[in-house]
């Protein structure tokens, strides 16, 4: 979502039909919908409970330093199981090509290697087939 604000409040300064806007911010958040135009990529990690937090920190660092700066990035959500044995990385990208390009990026591969050293990853692309709301 893109928010815009007028650079001036004066109609005279803008002219009768002229509009001048500046970019305020871009907001991107996870939205889960059937037939959405995003690629969903989920990686479920099995991890020893004593290393769950370490894995989460590596995933957060990789997202901050690499993933969120890659073309096509939409969002990442990290979920930790209550028993400490799993971490789920739920990511959305503009396309599967963006996912593939990111997986081929040497910087992303460094983080993937670090996570694989302490956990067992199971990454796969997914398709949203149903959503339900209260």
Secondary structure as GFF3:
##gff-version 3
##sequence-region A 1 134
A	DSSP	beta_strand	2	6	.	.	.	ID=ss1
A	DSSP	alpha_helix	11	14	.	.	.	ID=ss2
A	DSSP	beta_strand	21	26	.	.	.	ID=ss3
A	DSSP	beta_strand	39	47	.	.	.	ID=ss4
A	DSSP	three_ten_helix	49	51	.	.	.	ID=ss5
A	DSSP	alpha_helix	52	65	.	.	.	ID=ss6
A	DSSP	three_ten_helix	67	69	.	.	.	ID=ss7
A	DSSP	beta_strand	73	80	.	.	.	ID=ss8
A	DSSP	beta_strand	86	93	.	.	.	ID=ss9
A	DSSP	alpha_helix	96	104	.	.	.	ID=ss10
A	DSSP	alpha_helix	106	118	.	.	.	ID=ss11
A	DSSP	beta_strand	119	126	.	.	.	ID=ss12
###
